[in-house]
Amino acid sequence: MTDQEKKDLMTLSIKTFGERSQTDQLHEEIGELMAKINQHRRGRVSINDVIEEIVDVKQCLDTIIYMFGIDPEEYNKIEDQQWNKMKKQIEERLT
């Protein structure tokens, strides 16, 4: 699926179901991902089941990012800050 097709699908989803349902769906998908991770730890589901839930969460996150009109440059800036924060926390833990 092309980026434009994904964008069109996100637009249609927002128009069809509404903004509130997009955030509600994200909450539901996060819960399902948490459950699959726990089930995988217990050997009850495959890694593919976990991957499917990761994709569902990512789709929801992409839709929320699109819905809020988040600027990609600003997003990348904050993402870099968060990666650097993680790096610092790891370095502090190791010293």
C-alpha positions in Angstrom: 0.0 0.0 0.0 1.4 3.4 -0.9 1.7 6.3 1.5 -1.1 8.1 -0.3 -3.4 5.1 0.0 -2.6 4.9 3.7 -3.3 8.6 4.1 -6.6 8.2 2.2 -7.6 5.3 4.4 -6.8 7.3 7.6 -8.9 10.2 6.3 -11.8 7.8 5.5 -11.5 6.2 8.9 -11.6 9.5 10.7 -14.6 10.7 8.6 -16.4 7.4 9.0 -15.9 6.7 12.7 -15.0 10.1 14.1 -12.0 11.4 16.1 -13.1 10.0 19.4 -13.3 6.5 18.1 -9.7 6.8 16.8 -8.4 7.4 20.4 -10.7 4.7 21.8 -9.4 2.3 19.2 -5.8 3.1 20.1 -6.6 2.3 23.8 -8.2 -1.0 22.8 -5.2 -2.0 20.6 -2.7 -1.1 23.3 -4.6 -3.4 25.6 -4.6 -6.2 23.1 -0.9 -5.8 22.5 -0.2 -6.0 26.2 -2.3 -9.2 26.4 -0.5 -10.8 23.5 2.9 -10.0 25.0 1.9 -11.7 28.2 0.5 -14.7 26.3 3.7 -14.9 24.3 5.8 -15.0 27.5 3.7 -18.0 28.6 4.1 -19.7 25.3 0.5 -19.4 24.3 0.8 -17.4 21.1 3.4 -17.0 18.4 5.6 -14.0 17.8 3.4 -13.4 14.7 0.4 -12.8 16.9 2.5 -10.2 18.8 3.6 -8.6 15.5 0.0 -8.3 14.3 -0.9 -6.4 17.5 2.2 -4.1 17.1 1.0 -3.3 13.6 -2.5 -2.5 14.8 -1.1 -0.1 17.5 1.2 1.5 14.9 -1.7 2.0 12.5 -3.7 3.7 15.3 -0.7 5.9 16.2 -0.1 6.9 12.6 -3.8 7.8 12.4 -3.6 9.9 15.6 -0.5 11.7 14.3 -2.3 12.4 11.1 -5.5 13.4 12.8 -3.7 15.9 15.0 -1.7 17.3 12.1 1.6 16.8 13.8 4.4 18.3 11.9 6.9 15.6 10.9 9.9 17.8 11.7 8.6 18.5 15.2 7.8 14.8 15.7 11.3 13.8 14.6 12.8 16.4 16.9 10.9 15.1 19.9 11.6 11.5 18.9 15.3 12.2 18.9 15.1 13.8 22.3 13.4 10.7 23.6 16.0 8.4 22.1 18.7 10.5 23.6 16.9 10.4 27.0 16.9 6.6 26.8 20.6 6.6 25.9 21.4 8.8 28.9 19.4 6.6 31.2 21.2 3.5 30.0 24.6 5.2 30.3 23.8 6.3 33.9 22.7 2.7 34.7 26.0 1.3 33.4 28.2 3.6 35.3 
